[in-house]
């Protein structure tokens, strides 16, 4: 389609953090939303499984989690 920017999926970087936090706060209450410190830690520890979706260079979504063969992701996996 002409005029439509393709979505790109890339590894999350520190420069993406403000947009990631904005999206996080849109989806969760202040009590439930992850903090900047938590997301900085995830950027360091979950390299390769912390991805952002970008359209026209702007972060429009993200996914983060540990890679595991377990059937479910447990809270302790983020520690």
C-alpha positions as CSV (number, residue, x, y, z in Angstrom):
1,X,0.0,0.0,0.0
2,X,1.3,3.4,-0.8
3,X,1.6,5.9,2.1
4,X,1.5,3.2,4.7
5,X,4.6,2.8,6.9
6,X,5.6,-0.8,7.6
7,X,5.9,-1.9,11.2
8,X,9.4,-2.9,12.3
9,X,10.1,-5.2,15.2
10,X,13.5,-4.5,16.9
11,X,15.2,-5.1,20.2
12,X,14.3,-2.5,22.8
13,X,16.9,0.0,23.6
14,X,17.3,2.6,26.4
15,X,16.2,5.3,24.0
16,X,12.8,3.5,23.7
17,X,12.2,3.7,27.5
18,X,10.0,6.9,27.6
19,X,7.7,5.4,24.9
20,X,7.6,2.0,26.7
21,X,6.7,3.6,30.0
22,X,3.9,5.7,28.3
23,X,2.4,2.6,26.8
24,X,2.7,0.7,30.1
25,X,0.9,3.5,31.9
26,X,-1.9,3.5,29.4
27,X,-2.6,-0.2,30.0
28,X,-2.2,-0.4,33.8
29,X,-3.2,1.5,36.9
30,X,-0.4,3.4,38.7
31,X,-0.2,0.6,41.3
32,X,0.2,-2.1,38.7
33,X,2.4,-0.4,36.1
34,X,6.0,-1.3,35.9
35,X,8.5,1.4,37.0
36,X,11.3,3.0,35.0
37,X,13.8,1.1,37.2
38,X,12.0,-2.2,36.5
39,X,12.1,-1.6,32.8
40,X,15.8,-0.6,32.9
41,X,16.5,-3.9,34.6
42,X,14.5,-5.8,32.0
43,X,16.4,-4.0,29.2
44,X,19.6,-5.3,30.7
45,X,18.5,-8.8,31.7
46,X,16.1,-9.8,28.9
47,X,18.1,-8.9,25.9
48,X,16.7,-10.7,22.9
49,X,13.2,-11.1,24.4
50,X,12.4,-7.5,25.0
51,X,11.1,-6.2,21.6
52,X,9.5,-3.0,20.4
53,X,7.2,-2.5,17.4
54,X,7.8,0.8,15.6
55,X,5.9,2.6,12.8
56,X,7.6,5.5,11.2
57,X,10.3,5.3,13.9
58,X,7.8,5.7,16.8
59,X,7.3,2.9,19.4
60,X,3.7,1.7,19.1
61,X,4.0,-1.4,21.2
62,X,6.3,-3.8,23.0
63,X,6.6,-7.3,24.4
64,X,8.9,-8.4,27.1
65,X,9.5,-11.6,29.0
66,X,12.0,-14.4,29.6
67,X,12.5,-17.1,27.1
68,X,11.5,-20.4,28.7
69,X,10.3,-23.9,27.8
70,X,7.9,-23.8,30.7
71,X,4.2,-23.8,29.9
72,X,3.6,-20.6,31.8
73,X,5.6,-17.5,32.7
74,X,5.8,-17.0,36.4
75,X,6.4,-13.8,38.3
76,X,9.7,-15.0,39.7
77,X,11.1,-15.3,36.2
78,X,11.3,-11.5,36.1
79,X,13.5,-11.3,39.2
